[in-house]
Amino acid sequence: MNFDLSPALISIKITLTATVIIFFLGLFTAWWMTNYRGRWQELLDAVLTLPLVLPPTVAGFGILLLIGKNGPIGNFLSLFGVNIIFSWYAAVIAATVVAFPLMYKTSRGAFEQIDPNILNAARTLGASEWKVFWRISVPLAWPGIAAATALAFARSLGEFGATLMVAGSIPGKTQTIPIAIYFATQSGDMRVALIWVSIIFAISLTVISFMNYWNSYQSKMMSGAGRK
């Protein structure tokens, strides 16, 4: 019996693409919210965190309303003959929306742990906000950012509900590992389901373990540099 590896390749492609988007979008949003002191701070934070607590199918329904053929974005794209629904692009959007809060909340927590006196000293010395962000804030908050990235990657890889709603389960096109597990179980093919469970378990464990090792290594290097 030939084993179709396309769900693994599709999952990796979708997850890597979503993780790159989430990394930069979550990082900049977290930094902006850390420095934002407006009256809508709590409401904005709640909105940005909402996909974390909503059922994935609800998030998928919201995405469907936006990028479906009758939605504002989908209707606009249809003018150019572009249809996102039931494509791997829709799966990327679903994974991004669902995993974004993990990157945002964890990175924001890391930024908030930085001593503001360090940042203010850099500004006093003439450093621009861009340099303060990339040269000081990101390196100091890196352990938290790395952990956030690993969590976002794992969450994107395991995304199921929203992806199924907006991308469907098209073999060789949008069928990811979680969807393959679901349909294999529904059809009673427990052997295939177990193989996919083992694969996604191994990938997630490897990524998180690597990030933990890397953070530990970085902490030891920084401690050694500090003693010198």
DRENDO-881260 format. One record per atom (N, C-alpha, C): residue in three letters; x, y, z. Coordinates in steps of 0.1 Angstrom, whole numbers, plus 5000, padded with zeros to 4 digits. Last residue first. Example, Ala and Ser with C-alpha at 12.3 -4.5 7.8 and 13.67 -1.06 7.14 Angstrom:
BEGIN
Ser512849785071Ser513749895071Ser512950005079Ala513249435078Ala512349555078Ala513249675078
This chain:
BEGIN
Lys532553755324Lys533853815319Lys533853965320Arg529953725332Arg531053705342Arg532353755337Gly528653785308Gly528453875319Gly529553855329Ala529353565292Ala529753695288Ala529753795299Gly527953365306Gly529453365305Gly530053495301Ser525353455302Ser525853445316Ser527353445316Met525153415274Met525053555280Met525553555294Met525453145273Met526453225266Met526453375272Lys523253055287Lys524553025292Lys525653115285Ser521253155270Ser521353205284Ser522653175289Gln521753005247Gln521853155246Gln522053205260Tyr521052745256Tyr522452775251Tyr522752925251Ser518352785262Ser519252745272Ser520752775268Asn517452835236Asn517252935246Asn518252905258Trp518052585224Trp518652715219Trp518552825229Tyr516452415238Tyr517852395238Tyr518552525234Asn513952515230Asn514352515244Asn515852495246Met514052475203Met513952605208Met514352615222Phe514152185202Phe515252265197Phe515252415202Ser511652125214Ser512852085220Ser514052165215Ile509952235194Ile509852285207Ile511152255215Val510652065172Val510752215171Val510852275185Thr510151805182Thr511551845177Thr511651995177Leu507451805187Leu508351785198Leu509751825194Ser506451845161Ser506151945171Ser507151935183Ile507351605148Ile507751745143Ile507551845154Ala506151405163Ala507651415162Ala508051555158Phe503451455159Phe503951455173Phe505451475172Ile503251415132Ile503051555137Ile503551565151Ile503851135132Ile504651235124Ile504451375130Ser501851015147Ser503251005151Ser504151105144Val499651085132Val499751135146Val501251125151Trp500150945109Trp500151085109Trp500251145123Ile499950675119Ile501250725113Ile501250875113Leu497350675128Leu498450655138Leu499750705132Ala495950685103Ala495850795114Ala496950795124Val496750445092Val497150575086Val497050685096Arg495450275110Arg496950265107Arg497450395102Met492750325110Met493550365122Met495050365119Asp490450395091Asp491850355087Asp492750405099Gly487950475093Gly488350355101Gly489750305098Ser487150715084Ser486950605075Ser487450465081Gln487750875105Gln486350865101Gln486150745092Thr490550865104Thr489850805116Thr488350785112Ala491050995081Ala491550855082Ala490750785093Phe490051245087Phe489351165077Phe489751015077Tyr491951325107Tyr490451325110Tyr489751225100Ile494351315095Ile494151225106Ile492651215109Ala494051505075Ala494251365071Ala494051275083Ile493951725092Ile492751695084Ile492851545079Pro496551735102Pro495351715111Pro494151675104Ile498051755077Ile498151645085Ile496951625095Thr495851895050Thr497051895060Thr497051775068Gln494851935019Gln494651845030Gln495951835038Thr495052094997Thr494752165010Thr494652065022Lys496351924977Lys496152074976Lys496052144989Gly496251654981Gly497351714972Gly497351864971Pro492751654985Pro494051574985Pro495051634976Ile491151895002Ile491451864988Ile492751784988Ser489251995023Ser490151885024Ser490351825010Gly489052355031Gly488452215028Gly489552105029Ala489552615037Ala490352545027Ala489852405023Val487652695056Val488052785045Val488852725034Met487252475073Met486152555069Met486452645057Leu489752365078Leu488752285072Leu487652365066Thr490952575092Thr491452535079Thr490452455071Ala489452585116Ala489352695107Ala489852655093Gly490252315126Gly488852365124Gly488752475114Phe493252285126Phe492252195120Phe490952265116Glu496652325133Glu495352385130Glu494452295122Gly499152235139Gly498052155144Gly496752215141Leu500852425128Leu500952285123Leu499752205127Ser500252645144Ser499852645130Ser499852505124Arg501252555169Arg499852585167Arg499352585153Ala503952545162Ala503252425167Ala501752435165Phe504452815157Phe504752715147Phe503952585150Ala503852935181Ala503052965169Ala503252865158Leu505852825197Leu504452795200Leu503552825188Ala508152935185Ala507952785185Ala506452745188Thr507653205189Thr507753155175Thr507553005175Ala507753215217Ala506553255210Ala506553195196Ala510453155221Ala509453065226Ala508053085219Ala511553375209Ala511853245203Ala510853145208Ile510653575226Ile510253575212Ile510453445206Gly511953505250Gly510453505249Gly509953495235Pro514653545242Pro514153415247Pro512653395246Trp514653825233Trp514753715224Trp514253575229Ala514654065245Ala513453985247Ala513453855239Leu517054165238Leu516854145252Leu515554055254Pro516854185210Pro517854095216Pro517554065231Val514554365208Val514454235203Val515554145209Ser515654605221Ser514454535226Ser514354395221Ile518054675206Ile518054655220Ile516854565225Arg517854675178Arg519154655184Arg519154625199Trp515154705171Trp515854595166Trp517254565173Phe514254935188Phe513454805186Phe514354695182Val516155125185Val515855075199Val515154945198Lys516055155158Lys517255095163Lys516955045178Trp513455275156Trp513755155149Trp514955085154Glu513755505171Glu512855405176Glu513155265169Ser517355595172Ser515955605167Ser515155495173Ala519455725197Ala519055615189Ala517555625184Gly520455925213Gly520155955199Gly519655845191Leu520655895240Leu521955895232Leu521655915217Thr518055865247Thr518755985251Thr520056005243Arg517555605238Arg516855725231Arg517555855234Ala519055465256Ala519355455242Ala518755575234Ala517655535279Ala519055575278Ala519455575264Asn515255405274Asn515255555275Asn516655605274Leu516055135276Leu515455195263Leu515555345263Ile516755125303Ile517755085292Ile517355155279Asn514455185316Asn515555275317Asn516655255306Pro512754975313Pro512555095304Pro513655195305Asp513754645312Asp513854765320Asp513754895311Ile511454415299Ile512654495297Ile512654615305Gln509054295301Gln510054265311Gln511354345310Glu507654365279Glu507254435291Glu508254405302Phe508654175260Phe508954325259Phe508754395272Ala507353945269Ala508853955269Ala509254105268Gly504654005265Gly505153975279Gly506653985280Arg504754015237Arg504454135245Arg504954125259Ser505253755231Ser506253855227Ser506053985235Thr502953635240Thr504153595246Thr505253695243Lys500953765224Lys500853775239Lys502253735245Tyr501753705197Tyr501553845202Tyr501653855217Met501953435195Met503053515192Met502953655198Leu499253375201Leu500353315209Leu501653395207Pro497753505182Pro497653545196Pro498853495204Phe498353355157Phe498853495160Phe498753535174Ala496953125152Ala498253115160Ala498753255163Val494653195138Val494553115150Val495753115158Val495753345116Val494753405125Val494653335138Thr497353155104Thr497953285109Thr496953345119Ala495652955096Ala496752925105Ala497253055112Ala494053095077Ala493453035089Ala494553005100Ile496053175058Ile495253275065Ile494653215078Val496752915049Val497753005055Val497053115064Ala494352835038Ala494852765049Ala495952845057Ala494253015017Ala493153015027Ala493652945040Tyr496352915002Tyr496453045007Tyr495453065019Trp495552674992Trp496452675004Trp496652815010Ser491952704988Ser493352704983Ser494252704995Phe489252754994Phe489652624990Phe491052624983Ile489353104986Ile488652994993Ile489052854986Ile490453284968Ile491253234978Ile490653104985Asn490453374935Asn489653304945Asn490553234955Val490653624911Val491353554922Val490353504932Gly489753804892Gly489753654889Gly490453574899Phe489454054899Phe490754014892Phe490853874889Leu487154044913Leu487254134902Leu488454114893Ser487753894935Ser487053824923Ser487053914911Leu488654064953Leu489653984946Leu489053914934Phe486254174963Phe487254254956Phe488154174948Asn485153944974Asn484354014963Asn485354104955Gly486953894995Gly486753794984Gly486053854972Ile486554125010Ile487854095004Ile487753994993Pro483754115017Pro484354235011Pro485754205004Gly482153805005Gly482753885015Gly483454005009Asn481353634986Asn480353734990Asn480953835000Lys483353454985Lys483053524973Lys482053634975Gly485353505016Gly484453425007Gly484053514995Ile486753655033Ile487453625020Ile486553535011Leu484953715054Leu485753815048Leu486253785034Leu483553485061Leu482753605058Leu483653715051Leu485753325066Leu484953295055Leu484053415051Ile486653425090Ile487553435078Ile486753415066Gly484553345106Gly484853495104Gly485653515092Phe484753075104Phe483553135099Phe483753285097Gly487253035117Gly487053005103Gly485853065097Ala486453115143Ala487453195136Ala487453165121Val484752905148Val484253045148Val485153135141Thr486452685147Thr485352695137Thr484752835136Pro488052725169Pro488552745156Pro487552755145Pro486452915196Pro486552785188Pro487152805174Leu488553165211Leu487353125203Leu487552985197Val490953215223Val489853155231Val488653115223Leu492553325203Leu493053225212Leu492053145220Pro491153525190Pro491253395184Pro491853285192Leu491553745211Leu490253675209Leu490453535202Thr493753905211Thr493853785218Thr492653685215Leu492854135198Leu494054065193Leu494253925199Val490754215216Val490454175202Val491654095196Ala492154275239Ala491154165239Ala490854115225Asp493754485230Asp494354365235Asp493454245235Leu491754675225Leu492554625214Leu493254495218Leu490754715251Leu489854655241Leu490654595230Glu492954825264Glu492454695269Glu491554625258Gln493355065249Gln494454965250Gln493854825254Trp491955285243Trp491455165238Trp492455045240Arg493255505252Arg492155465260Arg491555335255Gly496855445249Gly495655505246Gly494455445254Arg499455375250Arg498855405262Arg497555475260Tyr501855155236Tyr500555225234Tyr499955245247Asn503954995239Asn504255135240Asn502955215239Thr502954745235Thr503754765247Thr503854915250Met501854765210Met500954755221Met501654775234Trp504254755195Trp503354875194Trp502454875206Trp505154505201Trp505954615204Trp505154745204Ala503054345190Ala503454335205Ala504254455209Thr503254415163Thr502054445171Thr502354445186Phe505754315157Phe505554455156Phe504254495163Leu505354035162Leu506454115168Leu506154265168Gly503253955146Gly503153955160Gly504154035167Leu504454005120Leu503154075124Leu502954075139Phe506653835121Phe506853985120Phe505554055124Phe505453585127Phe506653635134Phe506753785133Ile503353545109Ile503053565123Ile504253625131Ile504853495086Ile503953615087Ile503653645101Val506253265094Val507053385089Val506153515091Thr504153095098Thr505053135109Thr505853255106Ala502953065073Ala502153125084Ala503153175095Thr505052925060Thr504553055055Thr503853125066Leu505252695076Leu506352775075Leu505952915070Thr502552585073Thr503052625086Thr504252715085Ile502452535045Ile501552625051Ile502052675064Lys504552345042Lys504552465034Lys503652575041Ile503852145060Ile505052215062Ile505052345055Ser501352065049Ser501452115062Ser502652195065Ile502251965024Ile501352075024Ile501352145038Leu503851745033Leu504451855025Leu503551985025Ala501851595046Ala503051645053Ala503751765046Pro500051535025Pro499651615037Pro500751675045Ser501751375007Ser501351515004Ser500851595016Leu502351115010Leu503051205019Leu502651355017Asp500650825010Asp500650955004Asp501251055014Phe501850505006Phe501550605016Phe501750745010Asn500750214990Asn501550334989Asn500950444999Met500849885000Met500050005000Met500950135000
